[in-house]
Every structure is written in structure tokens, then in C-alpha cells.
Amino acid sequence: MTANPGILAIFHDCRAGREAEAEAWFQEEHLLERLAVPGFLFGRRHKAVSGLPGYFNFYLVETPEVLTSKPYLERLDNPTPLTRRVMSEIFINANRTVCWRVARRGSFRGAVAVVARFDRSQDETAVLGALEKITADAAVAGGEIWVAVDAATMPVSKEEQLRGGDKKIAGALMIDTLYEEDSRVVAAQLAKQFPGSEIGIYRVLCQIGRSDL
């Protein structure tokens, strides 16, 4: 894996009463389909404990270029019938951004993720300092910083058209904790240090790596 791999960060809600359909799509089709694309390494799903939107998913890829590769774009532009239904009828408030993972600290992943989403570029030194300070705590499993790839370089796929267009972030700081009570402490720290950010606490639902296939 390269020193700075890529991240596909996705935040969304589900239309009320249709969450079960989205769950079936993720577990029976979508996650396995995405991890079968060359260059996809890992995917993880979350549900909000606090903050909005209600769901957060991300994929780790070898480089951001994987997300403009021919095999991946062919999947995006030829959605399955179930994907068409989920994208056009069930997914709402979609926020999808291709990023670089510019820093990671800690050796583990946790059960709860705190995500600070940034709508504009942040001071890199301040964000890195926050990551290093927070991950020094034994209650924290690890964390990473994501910075968005220029959206103008990313094609608009058939899937995005079905969703009606996606919002974007400028970047994010994600911290994994072992327990929910520790995630609330981290969230308060981040809200104080980055008052313009959107802070969410998310419980891990499931994850899959290429070695699991």
C-alpha cells in the first residue's frame, strides 16, 4: 500500500421506513461488489449515535486513482437494479468525497468513530496536532486525517445522478475509540478546537477487508 492511500468517505440518511432495504443491499450485494474492484482494500459501515447524518461509510483504496479507474467507473455507470432502487428512492442527503489519507496514528481500529467533517481547508499543523494528542490516549484505538481530492477531477457517475448529486467535504479527522463514553470526550475536544466543523459519533456496524473475501 502507498504511503498516502485513498479514502472514499460517504455520509447519508435513509428514507424513513426503508432502512431494512438499505441494510439488505449493503450486506447482500454492495460491500462485496465494491471490495471485488481492484485496488479496494477495506470497507466499514457505521450508524450515528449522535450528530447527522444518520450513516457514515468509508472505503480504503490503494490510491485515489482507484476511484477513477475503468473497473470502478464501469460499476458506477452500470448499477444493478437493486442499486438503482436504493440510490434513487432510499438514499437521501448524500455526501460523498474522494480523499487522500494524509496521516494515520495508532495501530488499531475501534468500535466507535468520532468524525469531524470540514467544509473548508484547515490548518494542517492544527489538525495533525489534534490527531497526535488524542491518539496518545490509551482509550483511543487510532485515527486519521483525510483531505479531499479536487472535485473537478472526479467524474459524475450514473449512481450520483440517481442520487440527485452529492455534497462534498474539504476533509475530515476520524478518531476511533474503544468505548462510547470515550468517544463523547473526544467529540467535545474536537468541537472546542474546530468550532466550524460537523461532529458525529458513529457506532461500527460491520467491516470487510480484501482478505475476508
N, C-alpha and C positions, 0 to 999 in steps of 0.2 A: 504494500500500500504506500502511496506517496505521502510525503511529509504533511501536505495540506490536501486532504481528500475533500470530496464534495458532500453536501448535505441538501436534501430536498425536504424543506420544512413546510408542513401543511397544518393549518388551523381551520376548523369548520364547525358548524352546527348541523343537526339533522332535523328535518321537518317532524314536528310533534306527531307521535303515534306511529312513526315509520322507522324507529330506531332498530327494531329487530331485523328489518330488511337490510339495513346497512351492515349490521353485525354479520348476517349470513354471507353477504357479498365479500366483506373483508376476510372472514375466516375460511370460506369455501373456495374463493376464487382469487381475490385481488392480491393479497400478500404473496401467495405462492407464485402468481403470474409475474409480479414485479421482481422477486428475487431470482427468477429464472432469466432475467435480462442480463447479458454480460456486463460486468462492472458493478452490479448491485451487490453489496456486502452484508447489509443488516437493515432490518426494519423494526420499528417499535410503535405501538399504539397506546394512547392514553385517554382517560376521561377526566374532566375537570372536577376537582374538589372545591376550588374557589377560583373566581375570575372567569372571563369569557375569552373566546367561545368555548363551547362545551367539549370539544375534542381536539386533540393535538397528535399528529403523527409525524414521524420523520424517517428518512432513509439515508443510510451512509453508502456512498458510492466511491469508487476509486479516485475519480476526478470529476469536477463539474461537467466536463465534456461528455461523460457518460449520458448526461441528461439532454444532450442534443445529438446523440448517436443514432444511426439508422435503425438498429433494432428497437430502441426505446421509442423513437418517434413513430415507428410503424405501429407499436402498441397503442400509443396515444391517438393516432389518427384512424385506428380501426377498433374502436371499443366494442366489447362484447355486448349482446343485448341486455344483460344484467347491469353492466357498467353504464350503458346509456340510460337506463331507468334510474339508477342511483344518482348519476350526475345531473340529470335534467329534472328529477322530481324530489329527491331526498336531501342531497347536499345543499346547504344554504350558508351564506356568509363565509364563502371560501376565501382563504388567504393562503397563497402558495408561492414559495420563493425558492429559487436555486441559490445556494450559498457555497462559499468556501468555509471549511472548518479551519480557522486560523490559529487556534490554540486549544490544547486539552491538558488538563491536570487531573491526577488521580488515576488509579488503575482499575476501578470498578464502576459498575452501573448500579443504580439504586432502585428502590421500589416506588419512589415518588420523585417527580421532576418539578422544579421551580423554573419558570421561563420568564425572563424579562425581554419583551419584544420592543425593538426600537424602530420608530418611524423615520428617524433621520440618523445620519452618521454620528457616532460617539467618539469621544477622546479615547484613542486606543490604549493609552497608558492607564487611564482610569478604569477601563473595563478589565484589562489584564490584571491590574492590582486587586480589583474586587474578586476576580476568579481565584487568584493565588491566596488571598486572605481567607476566603470562605472554604476553599478545599483543604486548607491546613487543619481544619476541624475534623476530628475522628468520626463525627456524626455524618460527615459528608462523604459519599462514595466517589464522586468525581464531578467534573464539569467541563464545559467547552464554550468557545466563542465562535459564532457564525457571522459572516459578513456577506451580504448579498452580491451576487454577480449582476452586472449591468443588465437590467430587464430588457433593454433594447436589443440585446444579442440573443434573446430567447424567443423562439417561435410561438405563436398562438396555436395551440393544438385543437383538434376536434373535441377533445374532452373538455378543455377550457371553454370552448364555445357553448357546449352543452350546459355548463355551469353558469353561463352568462358573464364570464370574465372574473378574474381573480384579483383581490387586493394583494399588495406586496409589503414586505418589511425591509428595512435597511440592514437589519442584523438582529442578533439575539444572544443572550447569555443564558445558558441552561445549566442548572445545578441539580445533581442527583443526590437525594438523601435516603437514609435507611428507613426513617420513620416520619410519619406525617407531622408530628409535633415539631420536629427539627425543620421541616420544610417551611413551616409558618414563621419561624425565626429568620430563616434565610430570606423569605419573601419580604419581611418587614425591613431587613437590611437593604435589600435591593431597591425597594420603594423609596427609602430615605435617600439613597445615594443617586438614584436615577429617577427623579420625580416625574419626568415626562414619559416614562415607559409604561407599557401594559404588563402587569404582573399576573401570572396564572400559576396555580398549583395543580398538578395533574398526577393522578394515580396510574401506574403502568397497568395496562390490560393484558398485553401479550407482546412477544418479540420473536423474531426469527432471523437466523443468520444463514449464509450460504451453506455452511456445514450441516445445517439441520435438514436440508433438502434430501 
